Amino acid sequence: MEEKGTWHRLRTAFRRRFGREADVLAHAPGRVNLIGEHTDYNGGHVLPVAVDRRLAVAAAPAPGRETLALALDLAEEDSFGPDEEAVAAAAGWRAYVRGAFALLRREGIEAPPALLAVSGRIPIASGLSSSAALTVALLAALSRLAGVQLDRRRLALLAQRVENEAVGVACGPMDPLVVACGRRDHALLIDCADLTLRHLPLGLAERGLCLAVVDSGVRRSLAETPYNQRRRECEEAARLLGLPSLHRATWADLERAGASLGGALRRRVRHFLSEEKRTVRAASLLEQARVEGLGPLLVQSHISLRDDFQVSSPELDLLVELSLAVPGVLGARLTGAGFGGCVLALARLDAIERFEARVLAPYRRRTGLSARLYVCQADDGLQVESLA
């Protein structure tokens, strides 16, 4: 119901700003990754969930040659023509919009100059992948205006390229794939080596469980963190092991390499191998309808991300510590790329009422940051509506 109110406000703002109704409304969810962190760009398995907080793009053809875009939640606008130089000149959300146009053009899809308005309920730069939701929804809306029907997998892979090429984030395919292809009450197991997808039932609500997502209040742009450095380290480790990617690595390879990898690269490989094992185990538990068994795996994942992959932060560690002390929390870890953003807790519904006193208030006192709690269930992926 909250989304319907958001979409109504978005369409109203579109009409007031542009003097006409939108033709298309494309909306996409945020995502929480249950487990399988920093494995996607290494060709491993990931197990994300599309969550019930969404972002929408309203669109219509523009009357002239210039595209006009309104970021309603930021109270910002952008305008640009069809030239490629417009992409290089952009930053922030503008780079996503301009990059989407440029990539479609390179793919032979001539999206017309457009009137665009964007709004949603996914907190920006929090680790819930507002960027993938924006990019997938943008590409879906623009391709619809161009009269082209793209399948969800292709949309997702194009969205990944927008982030890689226009924004400068060397992300893998996980976020856009689950944003585009998620299913209500299911997790999505993705084999990032061949992009095989399997929807696995969660059954959270019927077991009295939920995903409690705590926003640390630490904002970060992945392009400005060591995220790309971690990816380069994984590529270097694979090269030194004589492999095309870490998804071909084994524990025996790591042992044979010995000290030749160096301490940092050795830890990166160790995280990948252990996280891959945890993710495959988590998928098996879901197939057996044993979602409660994910709890210990989440804790082990956080320790590995903190110590071996070194993408946590004092704030995220504190939130995990506080969350695990709450009765009814089965497991917790950072979710997303790290360096800030969110912590995920698998929790019983009756534990949520204790989060304010046991997690949020102590965190605010100790850090001075304003943490927020989002209680999530698994939602459907991309939806596109014709309004004309």
C-alpha positions as CSV (number, residue, x, y, z in Angstrom):
1,M,0.0,0.0,0.0
2,E,2.9,2.4,0.8
3,E,4.2,1.8,-2.7
4,K,0.9,2.8,-4.3
5,G,1.0,6.1,-2.4
6,T,4.6,6.6,-3.7
7,W,3.6,5.9,-7.3
8,H,0.6,8.2,-7.0
9,R,2.9,11.0,-5.8
10,L,5.4,10.2,-8.5
11,R,2.8,10.4,-11.3
12,T,1.4,13.6,-9.8
13,A,4.8,15.2,-9.7
14,F,5.4,14.0,-13.3
15,R,2.2,15.7,-14.5
16,R,3.0,19.0,-12.6
17,R,6.5,19.2,-13.9
18,F,6.0,18.1,-17.5
19,G,2.4,19.1,-18.1
20,R,1.3,15.6,-19.3
21,E,0.8,12.1,-18.0
22,A,3.5,9.4,-18.0
23,D,3.2,6.6,-20.6
24,V,5.2,4.0,-18.7
25,L,5.8,3.2,-15.0
26,A,8.6,0.7,-14.3
27,H,9.3,-0.3,-10.7
28,A,11.9,-2.6,-9.3
29,P,12.8,-3.8,-5.8
30,G,15.8,-3.4,-3.6
31,R,17.8,-6.4,-2.7
32,V,19.3,-8.1,0.4
33,N,21.9,-10.7,-0.1
34,L,21.3,-13.6,2.3
35,I,24.8,-15.0,1.7
36,G,27.4,-15.2,-1.0
37,E,29.2,-11.8,-0.7
38,H,31.9,-10.7,-3.1
39,T,31.6,-14.1,-4.9
40,D,29.5,-12.9,-7.9
41,Y,32.3,-11.2,-9.8
42,N,34.5,-14.2,-9.1
43,G,32.1,-16.6,-10.8
44,G,30.7,-18.1,-7.6
45,H,27.2,-18.7,-6.1
46,V,25.1,-16.0,-4.5
47,L,21.8,-16.2,-2.7
48,P,20.0,-12.8,-2.8
49,V,16.4,-11.8,-2.2
50,A,14.4,-9.0,-3.8
51,V,12.8,-7.1,-1.0
52,D,9.5,-5.2,-0.6
53,R,11.0,-1.7,-0.9
54,R,10.8,-0.5,-4.4
55,L,11.9,2.4,-6.8
56,A,9.9,3.6,-9.8
57,V,10.6,5.4,-13.0
58,A,7.8,7.2,-14.8
59,A,8.5,8.0,-18.4
60,A,7.1,9.5,-21.6
61,P,8.6,10.7,-24.9
62,A,10.0,14.3,-24.7
63,P,8.7,16.9,-27.2
64,G,12.1,17.9,-28.3
65,R,15.7,16.5,-28.6
66,E,16.5,17.0,-24.9
67,T,15.9,14.5,-22.1
68,L,14.6,15.9,-18.8
69,A,15.0,13.9,-15.7
70,L,13.6,14.6,-12.2
71,A,14.9,12.8,-9.1
72,L,12.0,13.5,-6.9
73,D,13.4,12.3,-3.6
74,L,16.5,14.5,-4.1
75,A,14.7,17.5,-5.5
76,E,17.2,17.5,-8.3
77,E,16.9,17.7,-12.1
78,D,19.0,16.9,-15.1
79,S,18.8,17.7,-18.8
80,F,21.0,16.4,-21.7
81,G,21.0,15.9,-25.4
82,P,21.8,12.7,-27.4
83,D,25.6,13.2,-27.6
84,E,27.9,10.6,-26.0
85,E,29.8,13.4,-24.2
86,A,26.9,13.8,-21.8
87,V,27.8,10.6,-20.0
88,A,31.3,11.5,-19.2
89,A,30.2,14.8,-17.7
90,A,27.8,13.2,-15.2
91,A,28.1,11.9,-11.7
92,G,25.8,10.4,-9.1
93,W,22.3,9.5,-10.2
94,R,22.8,11.5,-13.4
95,A,25.5,9.0,-14.6
96,Y,23.0,6.2,-14.3
97,V,20.4,8.0,-16.4
98,R,22.8,9.2,-19.1
99,G,24.6,5.9,-19.1
100,A,21.4,4.0,-19.7
101,F,20.6,6.0,-22.8
102,A,24.1,5.7,-24.1
103,L,24.3,1.9,-23.7
104,L,20.9,1.3,-25.3
105,R,22.1,3.4,-28.3
106,R,25.3,1.3,-28.6
107,E,23.1,-1.8,-28.5
108,G,21.1,-0.5,-31.4
109,I,18.0,0.5,-29.3
110,E,17.0,4.0,-30.1
111,A,15.2,5.2,-27.0
112,P,13.7,8.6,-27.8
113,P,14.5,11.7,-25.8
114,A,12.4,11.3,-22.7
115,L,10.7,13.0,-19.8
116,L,11.6,11.0,-16.6
117,A,10.7,11.1,-13.0
118,V,12.2,8.8,-10.3
119,S,11.1,8.1,-6.7
120,G,11.1,5.2,-4.3
121,R,11.4,3.7,-0.9
122,I,14.9,2.2,-1.1
123,P,17.3,4.2,1.0
124,I,20.1,5.6,-1.2
125,A,23.7,4.4,-0.6
126,S,22.6,2.0,2.1
127,G,23.6,-1.3,0.6
128,L,20.1,-2.3,-0.5
129,S,21.0,-1.8,-4.2
130,S,19.0,1.3,-5.0
131,S,21.5,1.7,-7.9
132,A,20.5,-1.7,-9.5
133,A,16.8,-0.9,-9.0
134,L,17.2,2.5,-10.7
135,T,19.2,1.1,-13.6
136,V,16.9,-1.9,-14.2
137,A,13.8,0.3,-14.0
138,L,15.3,2.9,-16.3
139,L,16.3,0.4,-18.9
140,A,12.9,-1.2,-18.8
141,A,11.1,2.1,-19.2
142,L,13.4,3.4,-21.9
143,S,13.2,0.2,-24.0
144,R,9.4,0.2,-23.7
145,L,9.4,3.8,-25.0
146,A,11.6,2.6,-27.9
147,G,9.0,-0.2,-28.7
148,V,11.5,-2.9,-27.7
149,Q,10.7,-5.8,-25.4
150,L,13.9,-6.9,-23.6
151,D,13.9,-10.1,-21.6
152,R,14.7,-9.8,-17.9
153,R,18.1,-11.5,-18.1
154,R,19.3,-9.2,-20.9
155,L,18.0,-6.1,-19.0
156,A,19.9,-7.2,-15.9
157,L,23.2,-7.7,-17.8
158,L,22.7,-4.3,-19.5
159,A,22.2,-2.8,-16.1
160,Q,25.4,-4.3,-14.9
161,R,27.2,-2.7,-17.9
162,V,25.8,0.7,-17.1
163,E,27.3,0.5,-13.6
164,N,30.6,-0.9,-15.0
165,E,31.0,1.5,-17.9
166,A,29.2,4.7,-17.1
167,V,29.5,4.8,-13.3
168,G,32.8,3.1,-12.8
169,V,31.7,0.4,-10.3
170,A,33.1,-3.0,-11.3
171,C,30.1,-4.9,-9.9
172,G,29.0,-8.4,-10.8
173,P,25.7,-9.6,-12.1
174,M,24.0,-10.4,-8.8
175,D,22.2,-7.2,-8.0
176,P,20.6,-6.5,-11.3
177,L,19.6,-10.2,-11.8
178,V,17.7,-10.5,-8.6
179,V,16.2,-7.0,-9.1
180,A,14.9,-8.0,-12.5
181,C,14.1,-11.7,-11.8
182,G,13.2,-12.0,-8.1
183,R,10.1,-13.8,-7.0
184,R,7.9,-13.2,-4.0
185,D,8.7,-15.4,-1.0
186,H,11.8,-16.9,-2.7
187,A,15.5,-16.4,-2.7
188,L,17.3,-16.5,-6.0
189,L,20.3,-18.9,-6.3
190,I,22.6,-17.5,-9.0
191,D,25.6,-19.4,-10.4
192,C,27.6,-16.5,-11.6
193,A,29.8,-18.7,-13.8
194,D,27.0,-19.5,-16.2
195,L,24.2,-17.3,-14.9
196,T,21.9,-20.3,-14.1
197,L,19.0,-19.1,-11.9
198,R,17.0,-21.2,-9.4
199,H,14.2,-19.8,-7.2
200,L,14.2,-21.4,-3.8
201,P,11.3,-21.0,-1.4
202,L,11.9,-19.1,1.8
203,G,8.7,-19.5,3.8
204,L,9.7,-16.8,6.3
205,A,6.3,-15.4,7.2
206,E,4.7,-18.9,7.8
207,R,7.6,-19.7,10.2
208,G,7.2,-16.4,12.1
209,L,10.5,-15.1,10.6
210,C,11.6,-11.9,8.8
211,L,14.6,-10.2,7.4
212,A,15.6,-7.3,9.7
213,V,17.8,-4.9,7.8
214,V,19.5,-2.2,9.9
215,D,20.9,0.8,8.0
216,S,24.1,1.8,9.7
217,G,23.8,5.4,8.5
218,V,27.3,5.1,7.0
219,R,26.9,6.3,3.4
220,R,29.3,5.3,0.7
221,S,29.6,5.3,-3.0
222,L,31.2,2.1,-4.2
223,A,33.3,4.0,-6.8
224,E,34.9,5.8,-3.8
225,T,35.6,2.7,-1.6
226,P,38.2,-0.1,-2.0
227,Y,35.5,-2.2,-3.7
228,N,37.2,-2.1,-7.1
229,Q,40.5,-2.8,-5.3
230,R,39.1,-6.0,-3.8
231,R,38.0,-7.1,-7.3
232,R,41.5,-6.5,-8.7
233,E,43.0,-8.4,-5.8
234,C,40.8,-11.4,-6.6
235,E,41.8,-11.2,-10.3
236,E,45.5,-11.0,-9.3
237,A,45.1,-14.0,-6.9
238,A,43.5,-16.1,-9.7
239,R,46.3,-15.1,-12.0
240,L,49.0,-16.2,-9.5
241,L,47.1,-19.5,-9.0
242,G,47.1,-20.0,-12.8
243,L,43.3,-19.8,-13.0
244,P,40.9,-17.7,-15.2
245,S,38.8,-16.9,-12.1
246,L,38.6,-17.8,-8.4
247,H,35.5,-20.0,-9.0
248,R,38.0,-22.6,-10.4
249,A,40.1,-22.5,-7.2
250,T,40.2,-25.2,-4.6
251,W,41.6,-25.5,-1.1
252,A,44.4,-27.6,-2.5
253,D,45.3,-24.7,-4.8
254,L,45.5,-22.4,-1.9
255,E,47.7,-24.8,0.0
256,R,50.1,-25.3,-2.9
257,A,50.5,-21.6,-3.4
258,G,51.7,-21.2,0.2
259,A,53.3,-17.9,0.9
260,S,53.7,-17.0,-2.7
261,L,50.3,-15.3,-2.7
262,G,51.1,-13.0,0.1
263,G,49.0,-12.4,3.2
264,A,46.3,-10.2,1.7
265,L,45.7,-12.2,-1.4
266,R,45.6,-15.4,0.6
267,R,42.9,-14.0,2.8
268,R,40.9,-13.0,-0.2
269,V,41.0,-16.5,-1.7
270,R,40.2,-18.0,1.7
271,H,37.1,-15.8,2.0
272,F,35.9,-16.8,-1.5
273,L,36.3,-20.5,-0.9
274,S,34.7,-20.5,2.5
275,E,31.8,-18.2,1.4
276,E,31.2,-20.4,-1.6
277,K,30.8,-23.4,0.6
278,R,28.5,-21.5,3.0
279,T,26.3,-20.4,0.1
280,V,25.9,-23.8,-1.4
281,R,25.0,-25.1,2.1
282,A,22.5,-22.3,2.5
283,A,20.8,-23.2,-0.7
284,S,20.6,-26.9,0.4
285,L,19.0,-25.8,3.7
286,L,16.3,-23.9,1.8
287,E,15.6,-26.9,-0.4
288,Q,15.0,-28.8,2.8
289,A,12.7,-26.1,4.2
290,R,15.2,-25.5,7.0
291,V,15.6,-21.7,6.7
292,E,16.3,-21.4,10.5
293,G,19.6,-23.2,9.8
294,L,20.9,-20.2,7.9
295,G,21.6,-18.4,11.2
296,P,25.1,-19.8,12.0
297,L,26.1,-19.4,8.3
298,L,25.3,-15.7,8.4
299,V,27.6,-15.2,11.5
300,Q,30.4,-17.2,9.8
301,S,30.0,-15.1,6.7
302,H,30.3,-11.8,8.6
303,I,33.5,-13.0,10.4
304,S,35.0,-13.9,7.0
305,L,34.0,-10.6,5.4
306,R,35.5,-8.8,8.4
307,D,38.8,-10.7,8.8
308,D,39.6,-12.2,5.4
309,F,38.0,-9.9,2.9
310,Q,38.3,-6.8,5.1
311,V,35.2,-5.0,3.9
312,S,33.5,-4.4,7.3
313,S,33.7,-1.4,9.5
314,P,33.4,-0.7,13.2
315,E,29.8,0.4,12.8
316,L,28.8,-2.7,10.9
317,D,30.6,-4.9,13.5
318,L,28.8,-3.2,16.3
319,L,25.4,-3.7,14.7
320,V,26.1,-7.4,14.2
321,E,27.2,-7.7,17.8
322,L,24.1,-5.9,19.1
323,S,21.8,-7.8,16.8
324,L,23.1,-11.2,17.9
325,A,22.5,-10.3,21.5
326,V,18.7,-9.9,20.9
327,P,16.7,-13.0,21.8
328,G,15.0,-14.4,18.7
329,V,17.8,-13.3,16.3
330,L,19.1,-16.4,14.6
331,G,22.1,-14.8,12.7
332,A,23.4,-11.5,11.4
333,R,26.0,-10.2,9.0
334,L,26.8,-7.2,6.9
335,T,25.0,-7.4,3.6
336,G,26.1,-5.8,0.3
337,A,29.6,-4.7,-0.6
338,G,30.5,-3.4,2.9
339,F,32.4,-0.3,3.9
340,G,29.1,1.0,5.4
341,G,25.5,0.3,4.4
342,C,23.4,-2.4,6.1
343,V,23.4,-5.3,8.4
344,L,21.0,-8.2,7.8
345,A,19.5,-10.2,10.7
346,L,17.4,-13.4,10.3
347,A,14.9,-12.8,13.1
348,R,11.7,-14.1,14.6
349,L,8.9,-11.5,14.2
350,D,8.5,-11.1,17.9
351,A,12.2,-10.1,18.2
352,I,11.6,-6.9,16.1
353,E,9.9,-5.0,19.0
354,R,13.2,-5.4,21.0
355,F,15.4,-3.8,18.2
356,E,14.8,-0.2,19.2
357,A,16.0,-0.7,22.8
358,R,18.6,-3.4,22.2
359,V,20.1,-2.4,18.9
360,L,19.2,1.0,17.5
361,A,19.4,3.1,20.7
362,P,22.7,1.7,21.9
363,Y,24.2,2.1,18.4
364,R,23.1,5.7,18.2
365,R,24.6,6.4,21.6
366,R,27.9,4.8,20.8
367,T,28.4,6.1,17.2
368,G,26.3,9.3,17.0
369,L,24.8,7.9,13.8
370,S,21.1,7.5,13.1
371,A,20.5,3.8,12.4
372,R,17.1,2.8,10.8
373,L,15.4,-0.6,10.8
374,Y,13.6,-2.0,7.8
375,V,11.6,-5.2,8.2
376,C,11.5,-7.0,4.9
377,Q,9.9,-9.9,3.1
378,A,10.9,-11.3,-0.3
379,D,9.1,-9.6,-3.2
380,D,8.7,-9.9,-6.9
381,G,11.3,-8.4,-9.3
382,L,10.8,-5.8,-12.0
383,Q,7.3,-4.8,-13.0
384,V,6.4,-2.6,-16.0
385,E,3.0,-0.9,-16.5
386,S,1.7,0.9,-19.6
387,L,-0.2,4.0,-18.5
388,A,-1.1,5.4,-21.9
